[in-house]
Amino acid sequence: MPEGDSVWRAAARLHAALAGRELTRWDLRVPRLATTDLTGRTTLEVLPRGKHLLARFEGGLTLHTHLRMDGAWHVFPAGRKWHGGPVHEIRAVLGTEDHTAVGYRLPVVELLRTADEDRVVGHLGPDLLGPDWDADRAAANLLAAPERPLGEALLDQRNLAGIGNIYKCELCFLARVTPWTPVGDLPDPAVTTVRLAAAAQRLLAANIGESRIRTTTGRSLHPTRALFVYGQAHRPCLRCGAAVREADQDGRPTYWCPRCQSGPTP
């Protein structure tokens, strides 16, 4: 599943291509929406909410999409050949005089009233890259279930919106605890959760640029040194040299350093 910074970049690209422009093409390739038509309407804005994308149009309508594991939005100059995947994977096409936005493999495509957006995003916690960001509230959400493993709590978008599996692993490394450590067992949980929330926001904000390599180490954009532990199984830890380990947590591959991080493991 894309991380919040990837969704933020997708929203920025869509906003730049569509906002303030009249739709010349509208094609939603999902059965219940196939007959809808917003051509002639102006796109007001495209914004991210956690890992959700909201495209708002005049007339009080919003196109809600979610990328989940494999979805993607691509923007092409008008007339340019599309190359985001096979035609049968296209779920949405939004066109203007100058650009065409094409959504591939979108598992969620929904048209709703803008006034009803809370129905699809109202459950989310503070958005790490949004105007509602509040580290104290995010920390309080994490602390509300002290028995829950930290890795699972960080991924729960109801606690704070935008963290994916990569940042989950990296944040646990920075906190020097394993992802299986219960939130209530963190050193000084009230302080640590606020620091974790603040660190999460800093990391995502630092990676919203157009670089294709996400980094949390601040050392290098080389793939083997950009992240501390994620995807580094069996390689030496950048901090201590011990071999990074990998195991499953809630259906996701999870990485940690057995020397730098204390706490329970599978």
Backbone as numpy.savetxt, mean C-alpha at the origin, in Angstrom:
# Nx Ny Nz CAx CAy CAz Cx Cy Cz
0.85 -8.03 -2.07 0.01 -6.83 -2.07 0.89 -5.59 -2.07
0.61 -4.60 -2.94 1.43 -3.40 -2.97 1.45 -2.68 -1.62
2.58 -2.06 -1.34 2.69 -1.25 -0.13 2.02 0.11 -0.37
1.78 0.83 0.72 1.10 2.11 0.61 1.82 3.12 -0.26
3.16 3.07 -0.30 3.89 4.02 -1.14 3.64 3.75 -2.63
3.50 2.46 -3.00 3.20 2.13 -4.39 1.82 2.62 -4.80
0.86 2.48 -3.90 -0.50 2.95 -4.19 -0.51 4.48 -4.29
0.26 5.15 -3.43 0.36 6.61 -3.48 0.90 7.05 -4.84
1.93 6.37 -5.33 2.50 6.73 -6.64 1.49 6.49 -7.76
0.74 5.39 -7.67 -0.27 5.11 -8.69 -1.32 6.21 -8.71
-1.76 6.64 -7.54 -2.75 7.72 -7.46 -2.19 9.01 -8.05
-0.92 9.30 -7.77 -0.31 10.52 -8.30 -0.26 10.50 -9.82
0.08 9.33 -10.40 0.12 9.23 -11.86 -1.27 9.40 -12.47
-2.27 8.76 -11.87 -3.63 8.87 -12.37 -4.15 10.31 -12.23
-3.85 10.94 -11.11 -4.30 12.31 -10.90 -3.69 13.24 -11.94
-2.40 13.08 -12.19 -1.72 13.95 -13.16 -2.31 13.79 -14.56
-2.73 12.57 -14.90 -3.25 12.31 -16.24 -4.71 12.67 -16.41
-5.51 12.57 -15.33 -6.95 12.67 -15.46 -7.58 13.91 -14.83
-7.04 14.38 -13.73 -7.71 15.44 -12.96 -7.87 16.72 -13.77
-9.07 17.29 -13.72 -9.36 18.52 -14.41 -9.65 18.36 -15.89
-9.69 17.10 -16.35 -9.91 16.84 -17.78 -11.20 16.06 -18.00
-11.79 16.28 -19.15 -13.04 15.61 -19.50 -12.75 14.19 -19.98
-13.57 13.26 -19.53 -13.42 11.87 -19.97 -13.94 11.71 -21.39
-13.09 11.17 -22.26 -13.50 10.86 -23.62 -13.73 9.36 -23.81
-13.31 8.60 -22.80 -13.54 7.15 -22.86 -13.80 6.63 -21.46
-14.76 5.72 -21.35 -15.13 5.10 -20.07 -15.53 3.67 -20.37
-14.75 2.73 -19.89 -14.99 1.32 -20.21 -14.65 0.49 -18.98
-15.69 0.05 -18.25 -15.48 -0.82 -17.09 -15.85 -2.24 -17.50
-14.87 -3.11 -17.47 -15.07 -4.47 -17.98 -15.36 -5.46 -16.86
-16.37 -5.10 -16.08 -16.93 -5.99 -15.07 -18.43 -6.00 -15.31
-19.07 -7.16 -15.22 -20.47 -7.28 -15.68 -21.43 -6.26 -15.10
-21.37 -6.01 -13.79 -22.39 -5.15 -13.19 -22.21 -3.69 -13.55
-21.04 -3.32 -14.11 -20.78 -1.92 -14.44 -20.57 -1.70 -15.94
-20.76 -2.74 -16.74 -20.44 -2.66 -18.15 -21.27 -1.62 -18.89
-22.47 -1.31 -18.40 -23.34 -0.37 -19.11 -23.22 1.06 -18.57
-22.39 1.29 -17.56 -22.23 2.64 -17.04 -21.44 3.49 -18.03
-21.66 4.79 -18.01 -20.97 5.67 -18.95 -20.81 7.06 -18.33
-19.57 7.43 -18.05 -19.28 8.75 -17.50 -18.54 9.63 -18.50
-18.53 9.24 -19.77 -17.87 10.09 -20.76 -18.54 11.47 -20.76
-17.71 12.47 -20.93 -18.19 13.85 -20.88 -18.07 14.48 -19.52
-17.89 13.69 -18.49 -17.72 14.23 -17.14 -16.24 14.53 -16.89
-16.01 15.43 -15.93 -14.65 15.81 -15.58 -14.18 15.04 -14.35
-12.96 14.56 -14.40 -12.35 13.94 -13.22 -11.92 15.05 -12.26
-12.38 14.97 -11.04 -12.04 16.00 -10.06 -10.69 15.72 -9.40
-10.48 14.50 -8.99 -9.22 14.14 -8.34 -9.12 12.62 -8.24
-7.89 12.15 -8.07 -7.63 10.75 -7.78 -6.74 10.72 -6.55
-7.16 10.03 -5.52 -6.39 10.02 -4.28 -6.33 8.62 -3.68
-5.27 8.35 -2.93 -5.16 7.07 -2.25 -5.77 7.16 -0.86
-6.27 6.05 -0.39 -6.70 5.95 1.02 -6.19 4.61 1.49
-5.05 4.62 2.21 -4.39 3.36 2.54 -3.96 2.67 1.26
-4.51 1.49 1.00 -4.20 0.76 -0.23 -5.34 0.82 -1.24
-6.30 1.71 -1.00 -7.43 1.89 -1.90 -7.19 3.11 -2.78
-7.77 3.09 -3.99 -7.70 4.22 -4.89 -9.12 4.75 -5.13
-9.27 6.06 -5.02 -10.56 6.70 -5.19 -10.45 7.76 -6.27
-11.14 7.55 -7.40 -11.19 8.53 -8.48 -12.55 9.20 -8.43
-12.56 10.50 -8.18 -13.81 11.24 -8.01 -14.14 12.03 -9.28
-15.43 11.99 -9.64 -15.88 12.65 -10.86 -17.00 13.62 -10.55
-17.17 14.60 -11.43 -18.27 15.54 -11.24 -19.59 14.78 -11.27
-20.54 15.28 -10.52 -21.80 14.57 -10.40 -21.86 13.72 -9.15
-20.78 13.78 -8.32 -20.81 13.06 -7.04 -20.62 11.57 -7.14
-19.80 11.11 -8.10 -19.53 9.68 -8.24 -18.05 9.40 -8.04
-17.74 8.22 -7.50 -16.37 7.80 -7.23 -16.15 6.39 -7.78
-15.04 6.21 -8.49 -14.62 4.87 -8.90 -13.63 4.37 -7.86
-14.01 3.30 -7.16 -13.17 2.71 -6.11 -12.50 1.46 -6.67
-11.17 1.43 -6.62 -10.44 0.23 -7.04 -9.41 -0.14 -5.97
-9.04 -1.40 -5.96 -8.04 -1.92 -5.04 -7.16 -2.87 -5.83
-5.83 -2.76 -5.64 -4.89 -3.56 -6.41 -4.70 -4.96 -5.85
-4.86 -5.10 -4.53 -4.56 -6.37 -3.85 -3.20 -6.91 -4.31
-3.13 -8.19 -4.72 -1.82 -8.78 -4.99 -1.27 -8.43 -6.38
-2.12 -8.47 -7.40 -1.62 -8.41 -8.78 -2.12 -7.24 -9.60
-3.04 -6.43 -9.07 -3.60 -5.35 -9.86 -2.60 -4.24 -10.14
-2.87 -3.49 -11.21 -1.99 -2.37 -11.57 -2.74 -1.40 -12.47
-2.42 -0.11 -12.31 -2.89 0.93 -13.21 -1.70 1.41 -14.02
-1.89 1.53 -15.34 -0.85 2.08 -16.21 -1.45 3.26 -16.97
-0.63 4.29 -17.19 -1.06 5.47 -17.92 -0.25 5.57 -19.20
-0.94 5.74 -20.34 -0.29 5.82 -21.65 -0.69 7.10 -22.36
0.23 7.70 -23.12 -0.18 8.82 -23.97 -1.24 8.36 -24.96
-2.16 9.23 -25.29 -3.23 8.86 -26.23 -2.62 8.34 -27.53
-3.15 7.23 -28.01 -2.66 6.63 -29.25 -1.52 5.66 -29.08
-0.91 5.63 -27.89 0.21 4.71 -27.64 -0.32 3.30 -27.37
0.39 2.29 -27.83 -0.01 0.91 -27.59 0.09 0.58 -26.10
-0.92 -0.12 -25.58 -0.94 -0.50 -24.17 -0.08 -1.74 -23.97
0.62 -1.81 -22.85 1.52 -2.94 -22.63 1.58 -3.35 -21.15
0.44 -3.34 -20.48 0.43 -3.73 -19.07 0.02 -5.17 -18.84
-0.30 -5.90 -19.93 -0.74 -7.28 -19.80 -1.67 -7.63 -20.95
-2.12 -8.88 -21.00 -3.04 -9.28 -22.07 -4.38 -8.56 -21.97
-5.05 -8.45 -23.10 -6.31 -7.70 -23.17 -7.35 -8.26 -22.21
-7.38 -9.59 -22.04 -8.42 -10.17 -21.19 -8.25 -9.83 -19.71
-7.09 -9.25 -19.34 -6.88 -8.86 -17.94 -7.30 -7.41 -17.65
-7.71 -6.69 -18.67 -8.10 -5.29 -18.48 -9.48 -5.24 -17.81
-9.58 -4.44 -16.76 -10.84 -4.29 -16.03 -11.40 -2.87 -16.14
-10.57 -1.89 -16.47 -11.06 -0.51 -16.53 -10.20 0.29 -17.50
-10.87 1.16 -18.28 -10.19 2.06 -19.20 -10.81 3.45 -19.04
-9.98 4.43 -18.66 -10.43 5.82 -18.53 -9.57 6.67 -19.45
-10.20 7.34 -20.39 -9.44 8.09 -21.37 -9.77 9.56 -21.39
-8.76 10.39 -21.71 -8.95 11.81 -21.97 -8.36 12.08 -23.35
-8.38 13.32 -23.75 -7.82 13.67 -25.05 -6.34 13.35 -25.13
-5.64 13.40 -23.98 -4.19 13.26 -23.99 -3.66 11.94 -23.44
-4.44 11.29 -22.55 -3.94 10.09 -21.89 -5.02 9.03 -21.76
-4.55 7.79 -21.60 -5.46 6.68 -21.31 -4.92 5.93 -20.10
-5.78 5.78 -19.08 -5.42 5.01 -17.88 -6.09 3.65 -18.00
-5.28 2.60 -17.86 -5.77 1.23 -18.04 -5.50 0.44 -16.77
-6.55 -0.15 -16.22 -6.42 -0.95 -15.00 -6.41 -2.43 -15.32
-5.34 -3.10 -14.96 -5.17 -4.53 -15.23 -5.37 -5.35 -13.94
-6.04 -6.46 -14.07 -6.17 -7.46 -13.01 -6.72 -6.85 -11.71
-7.60 -5.87 -11.83 -8.15 -5.22 -10.64 -9.21 -6.12 -10.01
-8.98 -6.60 -8.80 -9.97 -7.48 -8.17 -11.17 -6.73 -7.61
-11.00 -5.42 -7.40 -12.09 -4.59 -6.89 -12.30 -3.42 -7.85
-13.46 -3.34 -8.44 -13.86 -2.22 -9.29 -15.30 -1.89 -8.90
-15.51 -0.70 -8.36 -16.82 -0.36 -7.81 -17.12 1.11 -8.06
-18.31 1.39 -8.54 -18.76 2.76 -8.74 -19.79 3.09 -7.66
-19.52 4.16 -6.90 -20.41 4.52 -5.80 -20.52 6.02 -5.69
-21.48 6.46 -4.92 -21.61 7.88 -4.65 -20.44 8.34 -3.79
-19.90 9.50 -4.12 -18.78 10.03 -3.34 -19.16 10.17 -1.88
-20.40 10.51 -1.62 -20.88 10.65 -0.24 -20.86 9.34 0.52
-20.76 8.22 -0.21 -20.79 6.90 0.43 -19.42 6.24 0.51
-18.34 7.00 0.31 -17.00 6.41 0.31 -16.66 5.73 1.64
-17.22 6.23 2.72 -16.94 5.61 4.01 -17.35 4.15 4.06
-18.25 3.77 3.21 -18.68 2.37 3.16 -17.53 1.44 2.78
-16.56 1.95 2.00 -15.46 1.10 1.55 -14.12 1.44 2.20
-13.99 2.64 2.76 -12.71 3.00 3.40 -12.87 3.51 4.82
-14.10 3.58 5.31 -14.33 4.13 6.64 -13.76 3.29 7.77
-13.48 2.02 7.49 -12.95 1.13 8.53 -11.45 1.28 8.72
-10.78 2.01 7.84 -9.33 2.08 7.87 -8.83 2.95 9.02
-7.65 2.58 9.52 -6.99 3.39 10.53 -6.33 4.59 9.90
-5.57 5.37 10.68 -4.90 6.55 10.12 -4.03 6.18 8.93
-4.12 6.98 7.87 -3.40 6.73 6.63 -1.97 7.26 6.77
-0.99 6.38 6.62 0.41 6.76 6.80 0.85 7.89 5.87
0.22 7.99 4.71 0.60 9.03 3.75 -0.54 10.01 3.51
-1.50 10.04 4.41 -2.67 10.89 4.21 -2.70 12.05 5.18
-3.63 12.98 4.95 -3.74 14.15 5.82 -4.26 13.82 7.21
-4.81 12.61 7.37 -5.36 12.24 8.68 -4.34 11.50 9.54
-3.08 11.45 9.10 -2.10 10.66 9.84 -1.98 11.11 11.29
-2.01 10.15 12.20 -1.96 10.42 13.63 -1.24 9.25 14.29
0.04 9.43 14.62 0.84 8.35 15.18 0.29 7.88 16.52
-0.21 8.79 17.33 -0.74 8.41 18.64 -1.98 7.51 18.50
-2.85 7.86 17.54 -4.04 7.04 17.34 -3.67 5.67 16.77
-2.69 5.63 15.86 -2.23 4.36 15.32 -1.66 3.48 16.43
-0.88 4.09 17.33 -0.31 3.34 18.44 -1.40 2.81 19.36
-2.42 3.63 19.63 -3.52 3.18 20.47 -4.25 2.01 19.83
-4.40 2.03 18.51 -5.03 0.91 17.82 -4.21 -0.37 17.98
-2.90 -0.25 17.86 -2.03 -1.42 18.03 -2.13 -1.98 19.45
-2.19 -1.10 20.43 -2.21 -1.50 21.83 -3.55 -2.10 22.25
-4.58 -1.90 21.43 -5.92 -2.37 21.80 -6.00 -3.89 21.86
-5.06 -4.58 21.20 -5.02 -6.05 21.24 -3.61 -6.47 21.63
-3.25 -6.36 22.91 -1.86 -6.58 23.34 -1.37 -8.00 23.12
-2.29 -8.96 22.99 -1.87 -10.35 22.79 -1.55 -10.66 21.34
-1.85 -9.75 20.45 -1.69 -10.01 19.02 -0.23 -9.89 18.59
0.28 -10.80 17.74 1.66 -10.67 17.25 1.85 -9.35 16.50
2.97 -8.72 16.72 3.22 -7.41 16.15 3.10 -7.42 14.63
3.64 -8.45 13.96 3.57 -8.50 12.51 2.15 -8.47 11.99
1.28 -9.25 12.62 -0.13 -9.27 12.20 -0.80 -7.93 12.49
-0.48 -7.32 13.62 -1.10 -6.04 13.98 -0.70 -4.94 13.01
0.56 -4.95 12.57 1.02 -3.93 11.63 0.34 -4.06 10.27
0.01 -5.28 9.87 -0.63 -5.49 8.58 -2.13 -5.21 8.61
-2.71 -5.12 9.77 -4.15 -4.88 9.88 -4.43 -3.41 9.54
-5.07 -3.20 8.40 -5.29 -1.84 7.92 -6.25 -1.05 8.81
-6.95 -1.73 9.69 -7.81 -1.03 10.65 -6.98 -0.32 11.72
-5.75 -0.76 11.93 -4.87 -0.12 12.91 -4.18 1.09 12.32
-3.53 0.91 11.18 -2.90 1.99 10.44 -2.83 1.54 9.00
-3.14 2.42 8.07 -3.36 2.04 6.69 -2.16 2.34 5.82
-1.65 1.30 5.15 -0.56 1.50 4.20 0.58 0.53 4.32
0.68 -0.21 5.43 1.80 -1.14 5.62 1.50 -2.46 4.93
2.48 -2.95 4.16 2.42 -4.27 3.56 3.49 -5.16 4.17
3.68 -6.32 3.57 4.56 -7.32 4.17 6.02 -6.87 4.23
6.44 -6.08 3.25 7.83 -5.61 3.26 8.08 -4.72 4.47
7.25 -3.70 4.63 7.45 -2.78 5.76 7.20 -3.47 7.09
6.31 -4.45 7.12 6.11 -5.20 8.35 7.43 -5.80 8.84
8.11 -6.49 7.94 9.38 -7.13 8.31 10.44 -6.11 8.68
10.53 -5.04 7.91 11.56 -4.04 8.16 11.31 -3.30 9.48
10.07 -3.01 9.79 9.76 -2.31 11.04 10.05 -3.18 12.25
9.74 -4.46 12.15 10.07 -5.36 13.27 11.58 -5.44 13.48
12.33 -5.42 12.38 13.79 -5.41 12.50 14.25 -4.14 13.20
13.73 -3.01 12.78 14.14 -1.75 13.39 13.76 -1.67 14.86
12.66 -2.36 15.23 12.25 -2.39 16.64 13.01 -3.45 17.43
13.83 -4.26 16.73 14.65 -5.30 17.34 13.82 -6.40 18.01
12.64 -6.67 17.47 11.81 -7.77 17.97 11.33 -8.60 16.78
11.01 -9.86 17.03 10.50 -10.70 15.95 9.05 -10.35 15.66
8.58 -10.64 14.45 7.19 -10.34 14.10 6.16 -11.13 14.91
6.61 -12.17 15.61 5.69 -12.98 16.42 5.59 -12.48 17.87
6.29 -11.42 18.18 6.24 -10.86 19.52 4.89 -10.20 19.78
4.18 -10.59 20.84 2.91 -9.92 21.15 3.13 -8.42 21.39
2.21 -7.62 20.92 2.33 -6.16 21.08 2.54 -5.80 22.55
1.84 -6.48 23.44 1.96 -6.17 24.87 3.29 -6.55 25.47
4.10 -7.37 24.76 5.40 -7.78 25.26 6.54 -6.91 24.73
6.21 -5.89 23.96 7.25 -4.98 23.49 7.85 -4.23 24.67
9.12 -3.85 24.58 9.69 -3.02 25.65 8.94 -1.69 25.73
8.38 -1.40 26.88 7.61 -0.17 27.07 6.63 0.01 25.91
5.59 -0.83 25.83 4.70 -0.86 24.66 4.14 0.50 24.26
3.75 1.32 25.21 3.15 2.62 24.88 4.12 3.50 24.09
5.38 3.47 24.48 6.40 4.29 23.81 6.81 3.64 22.48
7.02 2.33 22.52 7.51 1.63 21.32 6.51 1.69 20.18
5.22 1.55 20.47 4.24 1.58 19.39 4.17 2.96 18.73
4.32 4.03 19.50 4.34 5.36 18.91 5.57 5.51 18.02
6.71 5.02 18.49 7.93 5.11 17.69 7.82 4.28 16.42
7.21 3.11 16.53 7.01 2.27 15.34 6.11 2.96 14.32
5.02 3.55 14.80 4.11 4.24 13.90 4.82 5.41 13.21
5.59 6.16 13.96 6.32 7.28 13.38 7.37 6.80 12.37
8.05 5.69 12.70 9.04 5.14 11.78 8.38 4.65 10.50
7.21 4.04 10.63 6.49 3.56 9.44 6.17 4.73 8.52
5.69 5.83 9.08 5.36 6.99 8.26 6.60 7.55 7.57
7.71 7.61 8.28 8.95 8.14 7.69 9.42 7.26 6.54
9.35 5.95 6.72 9.83 5.04 5.68 8.98 5.13 4.42
7.66 5.12 4.59 6.80 5.21 3.41 6.99 6.55 2.70
7.05 7.63 3.49 7.21 8.96 2.90 8.53 9.07 2.13
9.56 8.38 2.62 10.86 8.44 1.96 10.89 7.65 0.66
9.86 6.83 0.43 9.87 5.96 -0.75 8.76 6.28 -1.74
8.20 7.47 -1.69 7.14 7.81 -2.64 7.69 8.41 -3.93
9.00 8.52 -4.04 9.58 8.98 -5.29 9.48 7.92 -6.37
10.03 8.18 -7.53 9.87 7.28 -8.67 10.95 6.20 -8.75
11.84 6.11 -7.76 12.85 5.05 -7.80 12.17 3.69 -7.80
12.68 2.78 -8.62 12.10 1.44 -8.69 12.56 0.54 -7.55
13.52 1.01 -6.77 14.03 0.21 -5.66 13.63 0.86 -4.35
12.85 0.15 -3.57 12.43 0.64 -2.24 13.58 0.40 -1.27
13.86 1.38 -0.43 14.95 1.21 0.53 14.52 1.61 1.93
15.00 0.86 2.90 14.79 1.21 4.31 16.11 1.37 5.05
17.21 0.97 4.39 18.51 1.03 5.06 19.15 2.40 4.97
18.81 3.15 3.95 19.44 4.45 3.75 20.86 4.34 3.27
21.29 3.11 2.95 22.70 2.91 2.57 22.89 2.82 1.06
21.98 2.11 0.40 22.23 1.77 -0.99 20.93 1.45 -1.69
20.91 1.66 -3.01 19.78 1.24 -3.81 20.05 -0.10 -4.48
21.16 -0.74 -4.12 21.41 -2.08 -4.64 20.41 -3.05 -4.01
19.79 -3.93 -4.81 18.73 -4.80 -4.28 19.11 -5.61 -3.05
20.37 -5.98 -2.90 20.76 -6.80 -1.75 21.12 -5.97 -0.52
21.11 -4.65 -0.65 21.46 -3.80 0.49 20.42 -2.73 0.76
19.34 -2.72 -0.02 18.33 -1.68 0.15 17.41 -1.97 1.33
17.24 -3.27 1.66 16.37 -3.67 2.77 17.18 -4.46 3.78
16.79 -4.34 5.06 17.53 -5.04 6.10 17.29 -6.55 6.06
16.04 -6.98 6.02 15.77 -8.41 6.11 14.81 -8.94 5.04
13.89 -8.13 4.56 12.89 -8.66 3.63 13.56 -9.19 2.36
13.23 -10.43 2.02 13.78 -11.05 0.82 15.24 -11.43 0.94
15.81 -11.35 2.14 17.24 -11.59 2.33 17.53 -12.94 2.99
16.62 -13.89 2.90 16.81 -15.19 3.56 18.15 -15.80 3.20
18.86 -16.26 4.25 20.16 -16.94 4.15 21.32 -16.00 3.84
21.03 -14.73 3.57 22.11 -13.76 3.39 22.51 -13.20 4.75
23.73 -12.68 4.88 24.14 -12.11 6.17 23.39 -10.83 6.50
22.98 -10.70 7.72 22.33 -9.48 8.20 23.28 -8.30 8.00
22.75 -7.20 7.51 23.58 -6.02 7.26 24.11 -5.41 8.55
23.48 -5.73 9.67 23.90 -5.14 10.94 24.88 -6.04 11.69
24.60 -7.34 11.74 25.43 -8.21 12.58 26.11 -9.35 11.83
25.67 -9.65 10.63 26.29 -10.71 9.84 25.65 -12.07 9.99
24.73 -12.27 10.93 24.05 -13.55 11.07 23.15 -13.80 9.86
22.90 -15.08 9.57 22.06 -15.41 8.43 20.60 -15.04 8.70
20.01 -14.29 7.80 18.60 -13.90 7.92 17.74 -15.14 7.72
16.68 -15.26 8.49 15.80 -16.42 8.41 14.45 -16.05 7.81
13.74 -17.08 7.37 12.43 -16.89 6.75 11.45 -17.93 7.28
10.23 -17.52 7.54 9.16 -18.44 7.94 7.83 -17.81 7.55
6.77 -18.58 7.66 5.44 -18.09 7.30 4.78 -17.43 8.51
4.12 -16.32 8.26 3.26 -15.70 9.28 1.96 -15.29 8.61
0.90 -15.91 9.01 -0.42 -15.59 8.48 -0.44 -15.64 6.96
0.22 -16.67 6.40 0.21 -16.88 4.96 1.19 -16.05 4.17
2.06 -15.30 4.84 3.02 -14.45 4.13 4.45 -14.80 4.53
5.38 -14.80 3.57 6.78 -15.04 3.92 7.30 -13.90 4.79
7.92 -14.27 5.89 8.33 -13.28 6.89 9.81 -13.49 7.20
10.55 -12.40 7.32 12.00 -12.46 7.47 12.42 -11.76 8.75
13.47 -12.30 9.38 13.99 -11.68 10.60 15.43 -12.13 10.83
16.14 -11.37 11.63 17.51 -11.72 12.02 17.48 -12.36 13.40
17.95 -13.59 13.54 17.88 -14.28 14.83 18.78 -13.66 15.89
19.74 -12.85 15.49 20.64 -12.25 16.47 20.19 -10.84 16.86
19.74 -10.06 15.90 19.34 -8.69 16.18 17.94 -8.57 16.78
17.10 -9.55 16.52 15.70 -9.46 16.95 15.38 -10.51 18.00
14.88 -10.08 19.14 14.50 -10.99 20.22 13.02 -11.27 20.16
12.63 -12.37 20.82 11.21 -12.69 20.89 10.91 -14.05 20.30
9.64 -14.48 20.34 9.27 -15.80 19.86 9.41 -15.95 18.35
9.65 -17.17 17.91 9.74 -17.50 16.49 8.94 -18.77 16.27
8.62 -19.10 15.01 7.85 -20.34 14.76 8.56 -21.57 15.29
